[in-house]
Amino acid sequence: MAQWNPFEEMEMLRREVDKAFEGFGGRQEPSRRVAFLPGSSPRRYPLVNLFDEKEKFYVEALTPGIDPESLNVDIMHNRLTLSGEKIRITPDVKPEAFHRSERASGKFVRTVELPVEVDEQGIRAEYKNGVLLVSLPKAEKAKPKQISVKVA
């Protein structure tokens, strides 16, 4: 028989509230959620997709022009953190020489909260054609369980 854990329910509620306010800018975290701070408004980088399959979650991050050796993938308490640095292609050109500069460079950190616990030992990351794909197998206790019903 499962034991009721009020703290686990409170944590799930907190996540739902955080998710509801995430798009409105109501919750401010330190610059961990944004990158390339110089400019009028920082943006989240890299752009990510988080999707679910039966046994795993996948995080797909758009990271074109980044040296795969500079990418770091960390996980702690159901939070996946992607970090690295995007180097300027033309380091010898002075910033004042640009008439237009839309290709940002610099260090970035992006944290993605995962919906359930994952098996940290089975995480794999692959970089191909400017896309980082992180495979996160679900923890056994996060997988749905089939319960058979006995007829009396």
SULFEN-V378004 format. One record per pair of residues at least 12 apart in sequence whose C-alpha atoms are under 10 Angstrom apart, sorted by sequence separation. I is the first residue (numbers start at 1). GAP is how many residues later the second one is. D is the distance in Angstrom with one decimal. If there is no record, write none. Layout:
{{I GAP D} {I GAP D}}
//
This chain:
{{32 12 9.2} {33 12 8.0} {34 12 9.0} {48 12 5.4} {49 12 6.6} {71 12 5.8} {72 12 6.0} {123 12 5.6} {124 12 6.9} {31 13 9.7} {33 13 9.9} {47 13 8.3} {48 13 4.4} {49 13 8.8} {70 13 8.1} {71 13 4.6} {72 13 9.6} {122 13 8.2} {123 13 4.8} {124 13 9.0} {46 14 9.5} {47 14 5.7} {48 14 6.4} {70 14 5.2} {71 14 7.3} {89 14 9.4} {122 14 6.8} {123 14 6.5} {46 15 5.9} {47 15 5.6} {48 15 9.4} {69 15 8.7} {70 15 6.2} {71 15 9.5} {88 15 8.4} {121 15 9.2} {122 15 6.1} {123 15 9.6} {45 16 8.7} {46 16 5.7} {47 16 8.0} {68 16 8.7} {69 16 9.8} {70 16 8.4} {88 16 7.8} {89 16 8.8} {120 16 7.5} {121 16 8.8} {122 16 9.0} {45 17 8.4} {46 17 6.1} {67 17 8.7} {68 17 9.7} {70 17 9.8} {86 17 9.7} {87 17 8.8} {88 17 5.6} {118 17 10.0} {119 17 7.0} {120 17 7.8} {122 17 9.5} {45 18 8.4} {46 18 9.2} {66 18 8.1} {67 18 8.1} {86 18 7.8} {87 18 5.6} {88 18 7.7} {118 18 6.2} {119 18 5.5} {120 18 8.8} {121 18 9.8} {66 19 7.0} {67 19 7.5} {86 19 4.9} {87 19 6.2} {117 19 9.4} {118 19 5.6} {119 19 5.6} {120 19 8.2} {65 20 9.9} {66 20 5.3} {67 20 8.4} {85 20 7.4} {86 20 5.2} {87 20 8.4} {117 20 9.0} {118 20 4.2} {119 20 4.6} {59 21 9.0} {61 21 8.8} {63 21 9.7} {65 21 7.0} {66 21 7.2} {85 21 5.4} {86 21 6.3} {117 21 6.3} {118 21 4.4} {119 21 7.8} {64 22 8.9} {65 22 8.1} {66 22 9.9} {84 22 8.5} {85 22 4.1} {86 22 7.8} {114 22 9.6} {116 22 7.4} {117 22 5.6} {118 22 8.2} {119 22 9.8} {63 23 8.7} {65 23 9.4} {84 23 5.7} {85 23 6.0} {116 23 8.1} {117 23 8.7} {118 23 9.1} {119 23 9.5} {65 24 8.8} {83 24 7.4} {84 24 5.6} {85 24 8.9} {117 24 8.0} {118 24 7.6} {83 25 5.4} {84 25 6.8} {116 25 9.3} {117 25 6.1} {118 25 9.6} {82 26 8.0} {83 26 4.3} {84 26 9.4} {116 26 6.1} {117 26 9.3} {82 27 5.7} {83 27 6.3} {115 27 9.5} {116 27 9.0} {81 28 6.9} {82 28 5.2} {83 28 8.6} {81 29 5.6} {82 29 6.3} {80 30 8.2} {81 30 4.3} {82 30 8.3} {79 31 10.0} {80 31 5.5} {81 31 6.3} {79 32 6.4} {80 32 5.1} {81 32 8.7} {79 33 5.6} {80 33 6.3} {78 34 8.5} {79 34 4.5} {80 34 7.1} {78 35 6.1} {79 35 5.8} {46 36 8.3} {73 36 10.0} {75 36 9.2} {77 36 8.8} {78 36 5.3} {79 36 9.2} {45 37 9.3} {46 37 9.0} {70 37 9.8} {71 37 9.7} {72 37 9.2} {73 37 9.9} {74 37 9.2} {75 37 9.5} {76 37 9.8} {77 37 9.0} {78 37 7.5} {79 37 9.8} {45 38 9.3} {46 38 10.0} {71 38 10.0} {73 38 9.9} {75 38 9.7} {78 38 6.8} {79 38 9.3} {66 39 9.6} {75 39 9.8} {77 39 9.8} {78 39 5.7} {79 39 9.8} {65 40 9.8} {77 40 7.9} {78 40 7.0} {77 41 9.3} {78 41 9.9} {78 42 9.3} {75 43 9.4} {77 43 10.0} {76 44 8.7} {75 45 7.4} {74 46 9.7} {33 48 9.6} {35 48 9.8} {75 48 9.2} {32 49 9.2} {36 49 9.9} {61 49 9.9} {74 49 9.9} {35 50 10.0} {36 50 9.5} {73 50 9.7} {82 50 9.6} {32 51 9.6} {73 51 9.5} {73 52 7.8} {82 52 9.9} {59 53 8.7} {72 53 9.8} {80 54 9.5} {59 55 9.6} {58 56 10.0} {71 56 9.4} {80 56 9.6} {57 57 8.5} {57 58 9.2} {68 58 9.2} {69 58 9.9} {57 59 9.3} {68 59 6.7} {73 59 9.9} {67 60 9.7} {68 60 9.0} {57 61 8.3} {66 61 9.9} {71 61 9.1} {73 61 8.5} {75 61 10.0} {45 62 9.9} {46 62 7.9} {48 62 9.2} {50 62 8.5} {56 62 8.2} {68 62 8.8} {45 63 6.7} {46 63 8.3} {47 63 8.9} {49 63 9.8} {50 63 9.6} {52 63 9.6} {55 63 9.9} {56 63 9.4} {64 63 10.0} {67 63 9.2} {68 63 9.8} {44 64 8.8} {45 64 7.3} {46 64 6.8} {48 64 8.6} {50 64 8.4} {63 64 8.8} {64 64 9.5} {65 64 9.2} {66 64 7.3} {68 64 8.6} {39 65 9.6} {44 65 8.7} {45 65 6.3} {46 65 9.8} {50 65 9.8} {58 65 9.8} {60 65 9.7} {62 65 9.8} {63 65 9.5} {64 65 7.4} {65 65 6.5} {66 65 9.6} {38 66 9.1} {44 66 7.0} {45 66 9.7} {56 66 9.9} {57 66 9.8} {58 66 9.8} {59 66 9.3} {60 66 9.7} {61 66 9.4} {63 66 8.8} {64 66 4.0} {65 66 9.8} {37 67 9.6} {38 67 9.9} {44 67 9.6} {56 67 9.6} {58 67 9.7} {60 67 9.7} {62 67 9.4} {63 67 5.0} {64 67 6.7} {36 68 6.6} {37 68 9.9} {38 68 9.6} {62 68 6.2} {63 68 5.4} {64 68 9.1} {35 69 9.3} {36 69 6.6} {37 69 8.9} {61 69 8.5} {62 69 4.8} {63 69 6.6} {35 70 9.2} {36 70 6.0} {37 70 9.4} {61 70 5.6} {62 70 6.5} {35 71 7.9} {36 71 6.9} {37 71 9.3} {60 71 6.7} {61 71 5.0} {62 71 9.0} {35 72 7.0} {36 72 6.7} {60 72 5.7} {61 72 6.5} {35 73 4.8} {36 73 9.6} {59 73 7.9} {60 73 4.6} {61 73 8.3} {34 74 7.2} {35 74 6.5} {59 74 5.8} {60 74 6.4} {33 75 8.7} {34 75 6.9} {35 75 7.8} {58 75 6.9} {59 75 5.1} {60 75 8.8} {32 76 8.1} {33 76 6.5} {34 76 6.7} {58 76 5.6} {59 76 6.7} {31 77 9.3} {32 77 5.6} {33 77 5.2} {34 77 9.2} {57 77 8.3} {58 77 4.8} {59 77 8.0} {31 78 8.2} {32 78 6.2} {33 78 6.2} {57 78 6.1} {58 78 6.0} {31 79 9.2} {32 79 7.0} {33 79 8.8} {56 79 6.7} {57 79 5.0} {58 79 8.5} {56 80 5.4} {57 80 6.2} {55 81 8.7} {56 81 4.1} {57 81 6.9} {55 82 6.0} {56 82 5.2} {48 83 9.6} {50 83 10.0} {54 83 9.3} {55 83 5.8} {56 83 8.9} {48 84 9.2} {49 84 9.6} {50 84 9.5} {52 84 9.5} {53 84 9.4} {54 84 8.6} {55 84 8.8} {46 85 9.8} {48 85 9.6} {52 85 9.9} {53 85 9.5} {55 85 9.3} {46 86 9.7} {52 86 9.6} {55 87 9.6} {56 87 9.3} {55 88 7.3} {54 89 8.1} {55 89 9.6} {54 90 9.0} {19 94 9.5} {15 98 8.7} {15 99 9.8} {16 99 9.8} {15 100 8.5} {12 103 9.0} {12 104 9.6}}
//
